[in-house]
C-alpha cells in the first residue's frame, strides 16, 4: 500500500510518501520514497490568540500544494492521511485549515488527541528497533513538537505510560523569549515553567525505569546535525546518531548567548529553526536532567511513519 502521510505540525508541515508492506513475521516495513519538510509556523501566535493566523494558513496551504505535486509525480497514493496536532487542537478556527486541506488533497484532516499522537510517534519511532525491543525493559520515546511534547514509555507496541505536555519549541519561545539575545531571567523563567509542566511525567517515567531514550523531531535532529558538523541536513547521517547530555548542555549555553542572526548562521543546516531552537533545547535538557539520562538515540522516524504503519490492514 502506498501511503502519503502529512503532518500539520505547530512549527512545520511535513510529508512522508512511502510503500507500507507487511514483512516476515507480520513485522511492518516502511519503504520511503519521499520525506519532505517545510517550516510553516502554523502555531504562530496560537498560544496567545487561540487562533490560526491567515498568514500561517497561507504558508501551510502553499506547502501542501507543493507536497501534493510530489505525490502526483510518483503516480499518486493508495491512501492519504493528514494529521493535525497541537496547533489544530488548540485553535478555535481550525476548520479554516481543514477546509483548505480538503480542497487541495481531497481528504479530511485527522485532528488527533495527545494520546493518539503519542502512540503513533512511539510506533513510528520503534518499528525498526528489533535489536532494542526485547524483554529486558521498556524504552522511552520523546517527541518535542512546536506546541506540545509527547513522552511515551513502552515495549513493542504496548504503551506503559504516555503524556502529552503543552510545552513545545514554538510555544516556549513565544511565551518566554522576547529579547534578542534572550535575557538570563527569561531563560530561567522558561526552564522553571518546563520543569513544573513536566514534573508528573518525569516522576512517573523515572520511577518505572527504561533502558533507552529515543529523541524525535526537529529540535533533536538539528542538535545532532550541529554536533556532527553538517553543513546541510542529512537524514542518513542523523538517524540513529547519539546525542550526549553534555553536548546538549554545551549547545544550549552557547546558543543562548547568541542573537537570532548569529544562531541562524551557527545552525545553518536548519536556519529556519533559529528563533525556536532554544525553547526546544530547554525542553530536551530538562527531560535529560530530570531523568538523569546521559545520552539519547536520535531518530528521524516519527509520527509520519506511525501514520503509514497504522494504515496497513
C-alpha positions in Angstrom: 0.0 0.0 0.0 1.4 3.4 -1.0 0.6 6.0 1.7 1.1 9.7 1.6 1.1 10.9 5.3 1.0 14.7 6.0 1.8 16.2 9.4 0.3 19.7 10.1 2.7 20.5 12.9 2.9 23.6 15.0 6.3 24.5 13.6 6.5 22.6 10.3 4.4 20.9 7.6 5.8 17.5 6.6 5.2 14.7 4.1 6.2 11.1 4.1 5.4 9.2 0.9 6.1 5.5 1.4 5.2 2.0 0.5 3.9 0.1 3.5 4.3 -3.6 3.5 4.0 -6.4 6.0 7.2 -8.3 6.2 8.3 -11.6 7.8 6.5 -12.5 11.0 4.0 -9.7 10.4 6.6 -7.0 11.0 5.7 -3.8 9.2 8.2 -2.2 6.8 8.1 1.4 5.6 9.9 1.9 2.2 10.5 5.6 2.0 10.0 7.3 -1.4 10.0 11.0 -0.2 10.4 12.7 3.1 9.8 16.5 2.9 9.6 19.3 5.5 8.8 23.0 5.2 8.8 25.3 8.2 5.3 26.9 8.1 4.9 28.0 11.7 1.2 27.1 11.8 1.1 27.6 15.5 2.5 31.1 15.4 0.6 33.2 18.0 -1.9 30.4 18.8 -0.8 30.3 22.5 -1.7 34.0 22.8 -4.7 34.4 20.5 -6.2 30.9 20.4 -6.5 31.2 16.6 -4.5 30.3 13.4 -3.4 33.4 11.6 -4.3 34.0 7.9 -0.5 34.1 7.1 0.1 30.8 8.8 -2.8 29.1 7.0 -1.5 30.5 3.7 2.0 29.2 4.4 0.6 25.8 5.2 -1.6 25.8 2.2 1.3 26.5 -0.1 3.4 23.7 1.4 0.5 21.2 0.9 0.2 22.2 -2.7 3.9 21.6 -3.2 3.7 18.2 -1.4 0.7 17.2 -3.4 2.7 17.8 -6.6 5.4 15.5 -5.3 2.8 12.8 -4.6 1.4 13.2 -8.1 4.9 12.9 -9.6 5.1 9.4 -8.1 1.7 8.4 -9.6 -0.4 9.2 -6.5 -1.1 7.2 -3.4 -3.5 4.4 -2.4 -4.3 6.3 0.7 -3.7 9.9 2.0 -3.7 10.7 5.7 -3.5 14.2 7.2 -2.8 14.6 10.9 -3.2 17.8 12.8 -1.6 18.1 16.2 -1.2 20.7 19.0 -1.9 23.9 17.0 -5.1 22.4 15.5 -6.2 21.0 18.8 -5.9 24.5 20.4 -7.1 26.8 17.6 -10.8 27.8 17.5 -10.7 28.4 13.7 -9.0 25.1 12.8 -11.9 24.5 10.4 -10.5 27.1 8.1 -7.3 25.0 7.5 -9.3 21.7 7.4 -11.4 23.2 4.5 -8.2 24.1 2.7 -6.8 20.6 3.1 -10.0 19.1 1.6 -9.7 21.5 -1.3 -6.1 20.6 -2.0 -5.9 16.9 -1.1 -9.5 15.8 -1.2 -9.3 14.2 2.3 -10.4 15.2 5.8 -7.9 16.2 8.5 -7.5 13.9 11.5 -7.1 16.3 14.4 -5.6 13.7 16.7 -5.7 13.8 20.5 -2.5 13.8 22.5 -2.7 10.1 23.5 -3.1 9.0 19.9 -0.2 11.3 18.8 1.9 9.7 21.5 1.0 6.2 20.3 1.7 7.0 16.6 5.0 8.6 17.5 6.0 5.5 19.5 5.1 3.1 16.8 6.8 5.1 14.1 10.0 5.6 16.1 10.4 2.0 17.3 9.1 -0.3 14.5 12.6 -0.9 13.1 14.3 -1.3 16.5 14.0 -5.1 16.9 17.5 -5.0 18.2 16.4 -2.9 21.1 12.8 -4.1 21.7 13.3 -7.1 23.9 12.0 -8.2 27.3 14.9 -6.6 29.2 12.8 -3.4 29.7 10.9 -0.6 28.1 12.3 2.3 26.1 11.3 6.0 26.4 10.3 8.0 23.3 10.3 11.8 23.5 8.8 13.8 20.6 9.4 17.5 21.0 7.0 19.4 18.8 6.2 23.0 18.3 3.2 23.1 20.7 3.5 20.0 22.8 5.9 17.3 23.8 4.9 13.6 23.8 6.6 11.4 26.4 5.9 7.7 25.9 7.2 4.7 27.8 6.6 1.2 26.2 7.8 -2.1 24.8 7.0 -3.2 21.2 3.5 -1.7 20.7 2.5 -1.8 24.3 2.4 1.6 25.9 3.0 1.7 29.7 2.9 5.5 30.3 2.1 8.3 27.9 2.0 12.1 28.5 1.2 15.0 26.1 2.6 18.1 27.8 1.8 21.6 26.5 5.4 22.6 26.2 6.9 22.9 22.7 9.7 24.8 20.9 7.3 27.4 19.4 5.1 27.8 22.5 8.0 28.2 24.9 10.0 30.6 22.6 7.0 32.8 22.1 5.9 32.8 25.7 9.3 33.4 27.4 11.9 34.7 25.0 11.0 38.2 23.6 14.6 39.6 23.8 17.4 39.1 21.3 19.6 37.6 22.6 17.4 36.3 25.4 17.9 37.6 28.9 19.1 35.3 31.7 15.9 35.9 33.6 13.8 34.9 30.6 15.7 31.7 30.2 15.4 30.8 33.9 11.7 31.5 33.9 11.2 29.3 30.8 13.3 26.4 32.4 11.3 26.6 35.6 8.0 26.5 33.7 9.1 23.5 31.7 10.3 21.7 34.9 6.9 22.3 36.6 4.9 21.3 33.5 6.8 18.0 33.0 7.2 17.1 36.7 4.5 14.4 36.8 5.7 12.8 33.6 9.3 12.8 34.8 8.4 11.3 38.2 6.2 8.6 36.7 8.6 7.6 33.9 11.6 7.9 36.1 10.1 5.6 38.8 9.2 3.0 36.1 12.7 2.9 34.6 13.7 2.4 31.0 16.7 1.1 29.0 16.9 3.7 26.2 15.8 7.2 25.5 14.8 7.9 21.9 14.6 11.5 20.7 12.4 12.7 17.8 11.6 15.8 15.8 13.3 18.9 14.6 15.0 20.1 17.8 16.7 16.8 18.4 17.7 16.2 14.8 19.0 19.7 14.4 21.1 19.5 17.6 22.5 16.2 16.3 23.3 17.7 12.9 25.2 20.6 14.6 27.1 18.2 16.7 28.0 16.2 13.6 29.2 19.3 11.9 26.8 19.0 9.0 26.6 21.9 6.5 23.2 20.7 5.3 20.6 18.3 6.6 21.3 14.6 6.0 18.7 12.1 7.3 21.0 9.1 6.9 23.8 10.8 8.9 21.4 11.9 11.7 19.2 8.9 12.0 20.4 6.7 14.9 23.2 9.0 15.9 23.8 9.5 19.6 23.5 12.8 21.5 25.0 13.2 24.9 23.6 15.4 27.6 26.9 17.2 27.9 26.6 18.2 24.2 23.1 19.5 24.7 24.2 21.5 27.8 27.1 23.0 25.8 25.0 23.9 22.7 22.2 25.4 24.8 24.6 27.6 26.7 26.4 28.6 23.5 23.2 29.4 21.5 21.6 31.3 24.4 24.4 33.9 24.3 23.8 34.5 20.5 21.5 36.9 18.7 18.9 35.5 16.3 21.2 36.2 13.3 24.1 34.6 15.0 22.1 31.4 15.8 20.8 31.3 12.2 24.4 31.3 10.9 25.6 28.8 13.6 22.8 26.3 12.8 22.9 26.8 9.0 21.7 23.3 8.3 18.3 24.4 9.7 18.3 28.2 9.9 14.5 28.4 9.9 14.6 27.0 13.5 16.9 29.7 14.9 14.1 31.5 16.6 12.6 28.4 18.4 15.7 26.2 18.9 16.3 27.5 22.5 12.7 26.6 23.6 13.1 23.1 22.2 16.6 22.6 23.6 15.5 23.7 27.0 12.7 21.0 26.9 15.1 18.3 25.9 17.7 19.4 28.5 15.1 19.5 31.4 14.0 16.0 30.5 17.5 14.6 30.4 18.4 16.3 33.7 15.2 15.2 35.4 15.5 11.6 34.3 19.3 11.6 34.7 19.9 10.5 31.1 23.5 10.9 29.9 22.8 10.0 26.2 19.9 9.5 23.8 19.4 7.8 20.4 18.3 10.2 17.7 15.5 9.0 15.3 14.3 10.5 12.1 11.3 8.1 12.2 8.3 9.5 14.0 4.5 10.2 13.8 4.6 10.1 10.0 5.9 6.6 10.0 3.3 5.7 12.6 0.6 7.0 10.3 1.9 4.9 7.4 2.2 1.8 9.5 -1.3 2.2 11.1 -2.7 2.3 7.5 -1.8 -1.3 6.9 -4.8 -3.7 7.1 
